[in-house]
Amino acid sequence: MPYEFGDVVLVRFPFTNQAAFKQRPAVVISNRAYNMARPDAVIMAITSQLHSPSSLGEVWIGQWQAANLLKPSAIKPIFATLEQSLILKRLGILHLSDQAALRQAIAAVLG
């Protein structure tokens, strides 16, 4: 089953220095057509470490239970591309309101 924008997945997410990985939830930000045409997916990290105020591009997930996350979480403005075969499992999907907030955050970061 192809992944879609807003799918919450479990992955070994790379650190930005590429020195190590951490198993964590992430959200798929590439769309279904991209994910069907390519072997990879574009994702953003999800963290349960919430900081107030949030930083530019960070999205607090309002409906975190609906996304099947274990605790209140935020999407970090850290992007990665990885092969879909490296996705360990699908956890859930972001609520439509959280998807809309994520789209706004991506636009703010990428302009």
Residue, then its C-alpha position, 0 to 999 in steps of 0.5 A: m500500500p503506497y504512503e500518502f501525505g500525512d501518514v505517520v510512520l516509524v523509521r530510523f531517522p538520520f541525525t542531520n550530521q548523518a553520524a547516527f540514526k534514532q528510531r522515531p515516528a515521522v510524517v510522510i510529506s511526499n504525495r501518493a503519486y510521488n511515492m508510487a512512482r519512486p522507491d523513496a519517500v520524503i519525511m519529517a521527524i516527529t518529537s515528543q520534546l515540546h518547546s514553548p514557543s515553538s520554532l519556525g516550521e515546527v508544528w504541534i500535533g493537536q490531534w496526536q491521539a488520532a495519529n496514534l502517537l503515544k504522547p503530545s508531539a510536534i513535527k520538527p522542520i527536519f526533512a529526510t528522504l529514505e527508501q520506503s522499504l526502510i519504513l518499519k511500519r505505519l502508525g496512523i495518519l494526521h488529522l486534517s487540521d494537523q495536515a493543514a498546519l503542516r502544509q503551512a509550516i512547509a511553505a514557511v520553511l521552503g518559501 
